[in-house]
Amino acid sequence: MTLYPIGDGKYVDPSSAVSEWGTDTDADVGTLYCSSRGTYYVIRLDFTDSEVCEVLSAEEAAKWLVETGHEIPDDLVPFLSDDVEVE
């Protein structure tokens, strides 16, 4: 189990995430996770090849999913920008 700090003394554990979205180029854009408390975060490699964890807002998570070609979960649909259509 690897814990990543997300601020305010809180940590996330990707192995207990309720959702996970990866890409073919995970090292570049990372892997998006959603915690059991609804926190979206990306774990990726930085320029030194160290893993970093970045918390995303719902808007940022929706944008990340669109940009990486994933389906948008229902809870993020309201946060899509106006120029994105969901079928």
The first five atom37 places (N, CA, C, CB, O) and aatype in JSON, in Angstrom:
{
  "aatype": [12, 16, 10, 18, 14, 9, 7, 3, 7, 11, 18, 19, 3, 14, 15, 15, 0, 19, 15, 6, 17, 7, 16, 3, 16, 3, 0, 3, 19, 7, 16, 10, 18, 4, 15, 15, 1, 7, 16, 18, 18, 19, 9, 1, 10, 3, 13, 16, 3, 15, 6, 19, 4, 6, 19, 10, 15, 0, 6, 6, 0, 0, 11, 17, 10, 19, 6, 16, 7, 8, 6, 9, 14, 3, 3, 10, 19, 14, 13, 10, 15, 3, 3, 19, 6, 19, 6],
  "atom_mask": [
    [1, 1, 1, 1, 1],
    [1, 1, 1, 1, 1],
    [1, 1, 1, 1, 1],
    [1, 1, 1, 1, 1],
    [1, 1, 1, 1, 1],
    [1, 1, 1, 1, 1],
    [1, 1, 1, 0, 1],
    [1, 1, 1, 1, 1],
    [1, 1, 1, 0, 1],
    [1, 1, 1, 1, 1],
    [1, 1, 1, 1, 1],
    [1, 1, 1, 1, 1],
    [1, 1, 1, 1, 1],
    [1, 1, 1, 1, 1],
    [1, 1, 1, 1, 1],
    [1, 1, 1, 1, 1],
    [1, 1, 1, 1, 1],
    [1, 1, 1, 1, 1],
    [1, 1, 1, 1, 1],
    [1, 1, 1, 1, 1],
    [1, 1, 1, 1, 1],
    [1, 1, 1, 0, 1],
    [1, 1, 1, 1, 1],
    [1, 1, 1, 1, 1],
    [1, 1, 1, 1, 1],
    [1, 1, 1, 1, 1],
    [1, 1, 1, 1, 1],
    [1, 1, 1, 1, 1],
    [1, 1, 1, 1, 1],
    [1, 1, 1, 0, 1],
    [1, 1, 1, 1, 1],
    [1, 1, 1, 1, 1],
    [1, 1, 1, 1, 1],
    [1, 1, 1, 1, 1],
    [1, 1, 1, 1, 1],
    [1, 1, 1, 1, 1],
    [1, 1, 1, 1, 1],
    [1, 1, 1, 0, 1],
    [1, 1, 1, 1, 1],
    [1, 1, 1, 1, 1],
    [1, 1, 1, 1, 1],
    [1, 1, 1, 1, 1],
    [1, 1, 1, 1, 1],
    [1, 1, 1, 1, 1],
    [1, 1, 1, 1, 1],
    [1, 1, 1, 1, 1],
    [1, 1, 1, 1, 1],
    [1, 1, 1, 1, 1],
    [1, 1, 1, 1, 1],
    [1, 1, 1, 1, 1],
    [1, 1, 1, 1, 1],
    [1, 1, 1, 1, 1],
    [1, 1, 1, 1, 1],
    [1, 1, 1, 1, 1],
    [1, 1, 1, 1, 1],
    [1, 1, 1, 1, 1],
    [1, 1, 1, 1, 1],
    [1, 1, 1, 1, 1],
    [1, 1, 1, 1, 1],
    [1, 1, 1, 1, 1],
    [1, 1, 1, 1, 1],
    [1, 1, 1, 1, 1],
    [1, 1, 1, 1, 1],
    [1, 1, 1, 1, 1],
    [1, 1, 1, 1, 1],
    [1, 1, 1, 1, 1],
    [1, 1, 1, 1, 1],
    [1, 1, 1, 1, 1],
    [1, 1, 1, 0, 1],
    [1, 1, 1, 1, 1],
    [1, 1, 1, 1, 1],
    [1, 1, 1, 1, 1],
    [1, 1, 1, 1, 1],
    [1, 1, 1, 1, 1],
    [1, 1, 1, 1, 1],
    [1, 1, 1, 1, 1],
    [1, 1, 1, 1, 1],
    [1, 1, 1, 1, 1],
    [1, 1, 1, 1, 1],
    [1, 1, 1, 1, 1],
    [1, 1, 1, 1, 1],
    [1, 1, 1, 1, 1],
    [1, 1, 1, 1, 1],
    [1, 1, 1, 1, 1],
    [1, 1, 1, 1, 1],
    [1, 1, 1, 1, 1],
    [1, 1, 1, 1, 1]
  ],
  "atom_positions": [
    [[0.85, -1.17, 0.0], [0.0, 0.0, 0.0], [0.9, 1.24, 0.0], [-0.97, 0.0, 1.23], [1.77, 1.4, 0.86]],
    [[0.68, 2.1, -0.98], [1.41, 3.36, -1.06], [0.44, 4.5, -0.8], [2.12, 3.52, -2.43], [-0.58, 4.61, -1.48]],
    [[0.77, 5.33, 0.16], [-0.06, 6.49, 0.48], [0.57, 7.74, -0.11], [-0.24, 6.64, 2.0], [1.79, 7.92, -0.05]],
    [[-0.27, 8.59, -0.68], [0.19, 9.85, -1.26], [-0.45, 11.0, -0.49], [-0.15, 9.93, -2.78], [-1.67, 11.01, -0.3]],
    [[0.33, 11.97, -0.05], [-0.25, 13.12, 0.66], [-1.01, 14.02, -0.31], [0.86, 13.93, 1.37], [-0.58, 14.25, -1.44]],
    [[-2.17, 14.52, 0.15], [-2.96, 15.43, -0.69], [-3.26, 16.74, 0.03], [-4.28, 14.76, -1.1], [-4.08, 17.53, -0.42]],
    [[-2.59, 16.97, 1.15], [-2.76, 18.23, 1.87], [-3.66, 18.07, 3.08], [0.0, 0.0, 0.0], [-4.4, 17.1, 3.2]],
    [[-3.57, 19.04, 3.98], [-4.37, 19.06, 5.2], [-4.24, 17.78, 6.02], [-5.83, 19.3, 4.86], [-5.19, 17.37, 6.7]],
    [[-3.07, 17.14, 5.94], [-2.86, 15.9, 6.7], [-3.6, 14.7, 6.16], [0.0, 0.0, 0.0], [-3.69, 13.67, 6.83]],
    [[-4.14, 14.8, 4.94], [-4.89, 13.7, 4.33], [-4.02, 12.97, 3.31], [-6.19, 14.23, 3.66], [-3.1, 13.54, 2.73]],
    [[-4.35, 11.69, 3.12], [-3.63, 10.84, 2.19], [-4.62, 10.05, 1.35], [-2.66, 9.89, 2.94], [-5.76, 9.83, 1.77]],
    [[-4.19, 9.63, 0.16], [-4.99, 8.73, -0.67], [-4.17, 7.47, -0.95], [-5.42, 9.42, -2.01], [-2.94, 7.5, -0.99]],
    [[-4.88, 6.37, -1.14], [-4.28, 5.08, -1.43], [-4.9, 4.56, -2.73], [-4.48, 4.06, -0.25], [-6.05, 4.13, -2.72]],
    [[-4.16, 4.58, -3.84], [-4.73, 4.14, -5.11], [-5.27, 2.71, -5.1], [-3.7, 4.26, -6.19], [-6.18, 2.39, -5.86]],
    [[-4.72, 1.86, -4.25], [-5.2, 0.47, -4.22], [-6.62, 0.36, -3.66], [-4.26, -0.39, -3.41], [-7.26, -0.68, -3.81]],
    [[-7.1, 1.42, -3.01], [-8.47, 1.39, -2.49], [-9.39, 2.35, -3.24], [-8.47, 1.73, -1.01], [-10.5, 2.63, -2.78]],
    [[-8.95, 2.85, -4.39], [-9.79, 3.74, -5.19], [-11.01, 2.99, -5.72], [-8.98, 4.35, -6.38], [-10.94, 1.79, -5.98]],
    [[-12.12, 3.7, -5.87], [-13.33, 3.06, -6.38], [-13.37, 3.07, -7.9], [-14.57, 3.77, -5.83], [-14.09, 2.27, -8.5]],
    [[-12.6, 3.97, -8.54], [-12.5, 4.02, -10.0], [-11.08, 4.36, -10.39], [-13.49, 5.05, -10.59], [-10.35, 5.03, -9.65]],
    [[-10.69, 3.89, -11.57], [-9.34, 4.13, -12.07], [-9.38, 4.2, -13.6], [-8.36, 3.01, -11.59], [-10.0, 3.36, -14.25]],
    [[-8.72, 5.2, -14.16], [-8.64, 5.37, -15.6], [-7.19, 5.58, -16.0], [-9.53, 6.55, -16.07], [-6.55, 6.53, -15.55]],
    [[-6.67, 4.7, -16.83], [-5.31, 4.83, -17.31], [-5.31, 5.17, -18.78], [0.0, 0.0, 0.0], [-6.35, 5.29, -19.42]],
    [[-4.1, 5.32, -19.32], [-3.94, 5.59, -20.74], [-2.78, 4.77, -21.27], [-3.7, 7.11, -21.01], [-2.05, 4.14, -20.5]],
    [[-2.61, 4.78, -22.58], [-1.47, 4.09, -23.18], [-0.16, 4.78, -22.83], [-1.63, 4.01, -24.69], [0.91, 4.18, -22.91]],
    [[-0.26, 6.05, -22.46], [0.93, 6.83, -22.13], [0.86, 7.29, -20.67], [1.07, 8.05, -23.08], [1.04, 8.47, -20.37]],
    [[0.61, 6.34, -19.79], [0.44, 6.65, -18.37], [1.55, 7.54, -17.82], [0.38, 5.39, -17.57], [1.28, 8.41, -16.99]],
    [[2.77, 7.34, -18.26], [3.89, 8.11, -17.71], [3.73, 9.59, -18.0], [5.21, 7.61, -18.28], [4.16, 10.43, -17.21]],
    [[3.12, 9.94, -19.14], [2.97, 11.34, -19.52], [1.82, 12.03, -18.79], [2.77, 11.45, -21.0], [1.99, 13.1, -18.21]],
    [[0.65, 11.4, -18.82], [-0.53, 12.05, -18.23], [-0.95, 11.41, -16.93], [-1.67, 12.01, -19.2], [-1.79, 11.95, -16.21]],
    [[-0.39, 10.25, -16.61], [-0.7, 9.6, -15.36], [-1.93, 8.73, -15.42], [0.0, 0.0, 0.0], [-2.46, 8.44, -16.49]],
    [[-2.37, 8.34, -14.25], [-3.58, 7.55, -14.08], [-4.5, 8.32, -13.16], [-3.27, 6.12, -13.52], [-4.08, 8.79, -12.1]],
    [[-5.76, 8.45, -13.56], [-6.75, 9.17, -12.76], [-7.46, 8.17, -11.86], [-7.78, 9.92, -13.67], [-7.82, 7.07, -12.28]],
    [[-7.65, 8.56, -10.61], [-8.36, 7.74, -9.62], [-9.48, 8.56, -8.99], [-7.38, 7.22, -8.53], [-9.44, 9.79, -8.97]],
    [[-10.47, 7.85, -8.47], [-11.5, 8.47, -7.66], [-11.57, 7.69, -6.35], [-12.9, 8.48, -8.39], [-11.77, 6.48, -6.34]],
    [[-11.4, 8.42, -5.25], [-11.42, 7.77, -3.94], [-12.85, 7.48, -3.5], [-10.71, 8.65, -2.89], [-13.8, 7.94, -4.13]],
    [[-12.98, 6.72, -2.45], [-14.31, 6.39, -1.92], [-15.03, 7.63, -1.41], [-14.19, 5.36, -0.8], [-16.25, 7.6, -1.22]],
    [[-14.3, 8.7, -1.17], [-14.92, 9.97, -0.73], [-15.14, 10.94, -1.87], [-14.05, 10.62, 0.32], [-15.51, 12.1, -1.65]],
    [[-14.91, 10.48, -3.11], [-15.17, 11.31, -4.27], [-14.05, 12.27, -4.64], [0.0, 0.0, 0.0], [-14.27, 13.22, -5.4]],
    [[-12.87, 12.04, -4.13], [-11.72, 12.87, -4.48], [-11.08, 12.32, -5.74], [-10.69, 12.94, -3.31], [-10.72, 11.14, -5.8]],
    [[-10.95, 13.16, -6.76], [-10.28, 12.77, -7.99], [-8.82, 13.19, -7.9], [-10.96, 13.4, -9.24], [-8.52, 14.31, -7.49]],
    [[-7.92, 12.28, -8.29], [-6.5, 12.6, -8.26], [-5.76, 11.83, -9.33], [-5.91, 12.31, -6.88], [-6.16, 10.73, -9.72]],
    [[-4.66, 12.43, -9.81], [-3.82, 11.82, -10.83], [-2.47, 11.5, -10.2], [-3.65, 12.77, -12.06], [-1.89, 12.31, -9.48]],
    [[-1.98, 10.31, -10.49], [-0.62, 9.94, -10.12], [0.15, 9.78, -11.41], [-0.58, 8.62, -9.24], [-0.23, 9.01, -12.29]],
    [[1.25, 10.53, -11.53], [2.05, 10.51, -12.74], [3.52, 10.64, -12.37], [1.63, 11.65, -13.71], [3.87, 10.86, -11.21]],
    [[4.36, 10.5, -13.36], [5.79, 10.68, -13.16], [6.15, 12.13, -13.48], [6.61, 9.69, -14.04], [5.69, 12.69, -14.47]],
    [[6.97, 12.73, -12.63], [7.43, 14.09, -12.92], [8.71, 14.02, -13.75], [7.66, 14.89, -11.61], [9.13, 12.94, -14.16]],
    [[9.33, 15.14, -13.98], [10.51, 15.19, -14.84], [11.7, 14.42, -14.28], [10.9, 16.61, -15.06], [12.65, 14.15, -15.02]],
    [[11.67, 14.08, -13.0], [12.76, 13.28, -12.41], [12.38, 11.81, -12.31], [13.11, 13.83, -11.01], [13.09, 11.02, -11.68]],
    [[11.26, 11.44, -12.93], [10.72, 10.07, -12.88], [10.29, 9.66, -11.48], [11.76, 9.1, -13.4], [10.26, 8.47, -11.16]],
    [[9.94, 10.63, -10.66], [9.36, 10.36, -9.34], [7.85, 10.44, -9.45], [9.9, 11.37, -8.27], [7.32, 11.27, -10.2]],
    [[7.16, 9.59, -8.72], [5.7, 9.65, -8.73], [5.22, 10.86, -7.94], [5.09, 8.36, -8.15], [5.69, 11.14, -6.84]],
    [[4.26, 11.57, -8.53], [3.63, 12.7, -7.86], [2.12, 12.51, -7.92], [4.05, 14.06, -8.52], [1.59, 11.91, -8.85]],
    [[1.45, 13.03, -6.92], [0.0, 12.93, -6.83], [-0.57, 14.34, -6.86], [-0.45, 12.17, -5.54], [-0.14, 15.21, -6.1]],
    [[-1.54, 14.56, -7.74], [-2.17, 15.87, -7.86], [-3.69, 15.7, -7.75], [-1.78, 16.55, -9.2], [-4.29, 14.94, -8.5]],
    [[-4.29, 16.41, -6.81], [-5.75, 16.39, -6.66], [-6.35, 17.26, -7.76], [-6.19, 16.89, -5.25], [-5.86, 18.36, -8.03]],
    [[-7.42, 16.76, -8.38], [-8.11, 17.5, -9.44], [-9.5, 17.88, -8.99], [-8.17, 16.67, -10.73], [-10.15, 17.15, -8.25]],
    [[-9.95, 19.03, -9.45], [-11.35, 19.42, -9.23], [-12.21, 18.54, -10.14], [-11.58, 20.95, -9.53], [-11.69, 17.84, -11.01]],
    [[-13.5, 18.57, -9.94], [-14.41, 17.8, -10.79], [-14.28, 18.26, -12.24], [-15.87, 17.93, -10.31], [-14.3, 17.44, -13.16]],
    [[-14.14, 19.57, -12.46], [-13.97, 20.11, -13.81], [-12.68, 19.6, -14.45], [-13.97, 21.64, -13.78], [-12.67, 19.22, -15.62]],
    [[-11.61, 19.59, -13.68], [-10.32, 19.1, -14.2], [-10.37, 17.61, -14.49], [-9.2, 19.4, -13.2], [-9.81, 17.15, -15.49]],
    [[-11.04, 16.85, -13.64], [-11.17, 15.4, -13.86], [-11.97, 15.12, -15.12], [-11.84, 14.73, -12.64], [-11.6, 14.26, -15.91]],
    [[-13.06, 15.85, -15.32], [-13.87, 15.68, -16.53], [-13.04, 16.01, -17.77], [-15.14, 16.57, -16.48], [-13.09, 15.28, -18.76]],
    [[-12.29, 17.1, -17.72], [-11.44, 17.49, -18.85], [-10.38, 16.42, -19.12], [-10.77, 18.85, -18.58], [-10.13, 16.08, -20.27]],
    [[-9.76, 15.89, -18.07], [-8.75, 14.84, -18.21], [-9.35, 13.62, -18.92], [-8.18, 14.43, -16.81], [-8.73, 13.06, -19.82]],
    [[-10.55, 13.23, -18.51], [-11.2, 12.07, -19.12], [-11.52, 12.31, -20.6], [-12.48, 11.72, -18.36], [-11.33, 11.42, -21.43]],
    [[-12.0, 13.51, -20.92], [-12.29, 13.84, -22.32], [-11.01, 13.8, -23.14], [-12.97, 15.23, -22.43], [-10.97, 13.21, -24.22]],
    [[-9.96, 14.44, -22.63], [-8.7, 14.53, -23.37], [-8.02, 13.17, -23.57], [-7.76, 15.46, -22.65], [-7.25, 13.0, -24.5]],
    [[-8.31, 12.22, -22.7], [-7.69, 10.9, -22.83], [-8.65, 9.86, -23.43], [-7.22, 10.42, -21.46], [-8.32, 8.68, -23.49]],
    [[-9.82, 10.31, -23.88], [-10.73, 9.44, -24.61], [-11.56, 8.48, -23.79], [0.0, 0.0, 0.0], [-11.99, 7.44, -24.29]],
    [[-11.79, 8.8, -22.52], [-12.58, 7.92, -21.65], [-14.03, 8.38, -21.59], [-11.98, 7.89, -20.24], [-14.35, 9.54, -21.84]],
    [[-14.9, 7.44, -21.25], [-16.29, 7.8, -20.98], [-16.35, 8.62, -19.7], [-17.2, 6.52, -20.87], [-15.52, 8.45, -18.8]],
    [[-17.32, 9.5, -19.63], [-17.47, 10.38, -18.47], [-18.48, 9.76, -17.51], [-17.91, 11.81, -18.9], [-19.61, 9.49, -17.92]],
    [[-18.11, 9.54, -16.25], [-19.08, 9.02, -15.29], [-20.17, 10.06, -15.03], [-18.38, 8.63, -13.96], [-19.95, 11.26, -15.15]],
    [[-21.35, 9.57, -14.67], [-22.51, 10.45, -14.48], [-22.25, 11.61, -13.53], [-23.66, 9.66, -13.97], [-22.75, 12.71, -13.76]],
    [[-21.46, 11.38, -12.47], [-21.25, 12.45, -11.5], [-20.4, 13.59, -12.05], [-20.61, 11.9, -10.25], [-20.38, 14.68, -11.48]],
    [[-19.7, 13.35, -13.16], [-18.86, 14.41, -13.74], [-19.5, 15.1, -14.94], [-17.54, 13.83, -14.16], [-19.01, 16.14, -15.37]],
    [[-20.58, 14.56, -15.48], [-21.23, 15.16, -16.64], [-21.58, 16.63, -16.41], [-22.49, 14.37, -17.0], [-21.36, 17.44, -17.31]],
    [[-22.11, 17.02, -15.25], [-22.43, 18.44, -15.06], [-21.21, 19.36, -15.09], [-23.15, 18.62, -13.74], [-21.36, 20.57, -15.23]],
    [[-20.02, 18.81, -14.98], [-18.81, 19.63, -14.92], [-18.11, 19.74, -16.27], [-17.87, 19.06, -13.91], [-17.05, 20.37, -16.36]],
    [[-18.68, 19.15, -17.3], [-18.09, 19.25, -18.64], [-18.24, 20.68, -19.16], [-18.75, 18.25, -19.62], [-19.2, 21.37, -18.84]],
    [[-17.28, 21.09, -19.97], [-17.4, 22.42, -20.57], [-18.51, 22.39, -21.59], [-16.06, 22.86, -21.22], [-18.9, 21.32, -22.06]],
    [[-19.03, 23.55, -21.95], [-20.17, 23.64, -22.85], [-19.88, 23.13, -24.26], [-20.62, 25.06, -22.92], [-20.82, 22.81, -24.99]],
    [[-18.63, 23.04, -24.67], [-18.31, 22.6, -26.01], [-18.15, 21.09, -26.15], [-17.06, 23.26, -26.47], [-17.77, 20.6, -27.21]],
    [[-18.44, 20.32, -25.07], [-18.35, 18.86, -25.1], [-19.75, 18.28, -25.05], [-17.49, 18.33, -23.92], [-20.55, 18.62, -24.18]],
    [[-20.04, 17.38, -25.99], [-21.34, 16.72, -26.01], [-21.19, 15.29, -25.52], [-21.95, 16.74, -27.42], [-20.25, 14.59, -25.9]],
    [[-22.12, 14.87, -24.68], [-22.14, 13.51, -24.18], [-23.37, 12.82, -24.72], [-22.12, 13.46, -22.63], [-24.49, 13.31, -24.6]],
    [[-23.15, 11.66, -25.34], [-24.27, 10.92, -25.91], [-24.79, 9.9, -24.95], [-23.88, 10.26, -27.21], [-25.74, 9.18, -25.26]]
  ]
}
